[in-house]
Amino acid sequence: MQGLYLVTPNWDDTDQLLAVTEQALQAGKGSIALLQYRHKDAGPARRRAQAAALLALCRRYGVPFIVNDFVDLCQEIGADGVHLGGTDAGVAAVRAQLGADKIIGASCYGDLALAVAAQNDGASYVAFGGFYPSLVKKYDFVTRPELLDQARAVIRVPTVVIGGMTPQNAAPLVARGADMVAAITSVYRTENQADSVARAVHAFAALFSRPVAG
């Protein structure tokens, strides 16, 4: 797993969500590592409908589809995996529930010990951050880039960096060994035109020297 980790915004407009997501997937052929559905405010019916539609889209473009938080929804629609936050069920319990083949990611914030524990419990990847101020999530701490240097010595699974990511400020983190860059705003809050979404996706892909569609 390497490249852009695309995370969806809290959009209730499913048509808009699918349209911009498809623009990103089209532009990022071969460079988008994962797509995560994250909608903290949606009700169960909207959440299931959006997740199922995004899953179908990801299947068309060959991108693994991850559900944020909702393990039962992941199982219900047959998603490729789930991302767990600090207040969600533990990695070991979810691994036992989902089995060995599903992708399980874990938010580890700025805590290397959490990442080591998640790895030992069966996480497929660990996420560190926030590194920068975010328009989506307010962090009461700042993760230091040096954490990635420490992680290289003990973390064997892929590492994700999150929090206010742009192609420019993510570059030094990729240089320190981050395998994936998670982005919401930099892709979804462009002018919502295909060319601007594509430029954002291509710029993230360039951090990993990955070829993308023109």
C-alpha angles and dihedrals in degrees: 000000000000135000137036116000103203116206122190124235127235094272119155092190100091095187091055092045092052094043096053092040091054090049088055094045091048092050094043102052106157094005107070108088100187141352119216125198107218120171112150096182105043121113119236096265095048091043093053094045094049093044093050092048092048091048090055090050092050091050089056091054098037096242120141112245122220129190118215114232101332107102094172091053090051089055095042097056097030097246119176095246151318138258117222127206128204094272097044127093116297122269095241093053093047092047089054090049098046100034133227099300101061124092113243120187126188132204108227099171107198096329118111092186090059089052093050091049092048091049091050091049093055107271115164092210139357127224125213126195171327093261096164136022110285131208090208106045128026113221122199091205139041121233112223119228089229088073088076090058090054092045092057089066097054111016116086099173122077117282126222126201120210141175125080094349121183126167088253101051094038092058097081090047092053087048088056090055108273109157098199137023116212114213136176112152098037090062106026099039096055117109085287091241118133094240094052093046089049092050091054093048092047091050091054091045090053089063087069096036089241120159115238136186115275 
